[in-house]
Structure formats: C-alpha cells, structure tokens
Amino acid sequence: QQPSVENIIALESTMVWEIKRKELYDLYEKQPEAERFGRLLAEEQICHIESLFLTFGEKSSEERYEIFCKEFPRLLQRVPLGYLASLLGMSQ
C-alpha cells in the first residue's frame, strides 16, 4: 500500500464516502455481491479511462475540446477553464 499520487479537489458541494482497505476487503469476503459490484465498477472505469487516453492521445487540442464538449456538455459551465485546459493538455 502506498499513498496516492493523485489529489482530488471538489469544485462543488460534495458528499464523500470513505472506506478503509481492510474494511472493503472484509466486506468483499462477507458479501460476494459487493465484491462482484466492485470488480465490475473497476472494470468499467478502467475501460472508460483507457478509451479517453487512446482518443485524446491521437487528437489535436481542438479535437480533444470538441470531444469533451460532446461527451460532457454539462461540465463546460461547471469546471473552471484552467482545470479544463489542464485536462485537455492546453494552455489557459
């Protein structure tokens, strides 16, 4: 186990749930449905992230922005431009 290198900043009022690794593994041990749910959720996220990396990696900044607008139109009004530019690999 290592501390994450990622930081998460909530841009809006947010409810966050926390579970310790041991507690999660204990839950998986006691509830096979929870383990399956966790696995399926992780698989879905990995596939989505991989798809974004592959799509964004071969596109220009303008194309990445167009994809973002199409895939996440509601976020344009909610995410500060500096964060969006960083995500898309652009300068502000």
MOQUI-V839441 format. One line per field, one symbol per residue. ss: DSSP state (h for helix, s for strand, l for the rest). psi: psi as a letter, one per 30 degrees, with the letter a starting at -180 (. if undefined). burial: I if it has 16 or more other ideal C-beta (glycine too) atoms within 10 Angstrom, else O. A space follows every 10 residues. Layout:
ss: ???
psi: ???
burial: ???
This chain:
ss: llllllllll llllllllll hhhhhhhhhh lhhhhhhhhh hhhhhhhhhh hhhhhhhlll hhhhhhhhhh hlhhhhhlll hhhhhhhlll ll
psi: kkkkfkkkkk flkkkkkkkl eeeeeeeeef jfeeeeeeee eeeeeeeeee eeeeeefgll eeeeeeeeee eheffeffkk eeeeeeeghl l.
burial: OOOOOOOOOO OOOOOOOOOO OOOOOOOIOO OOOOOOOOOO OOOOOOOOOO OOOOOIOOOO OOOIIOOIOO OOOOOOOOIO OOOIOOOIOO OO
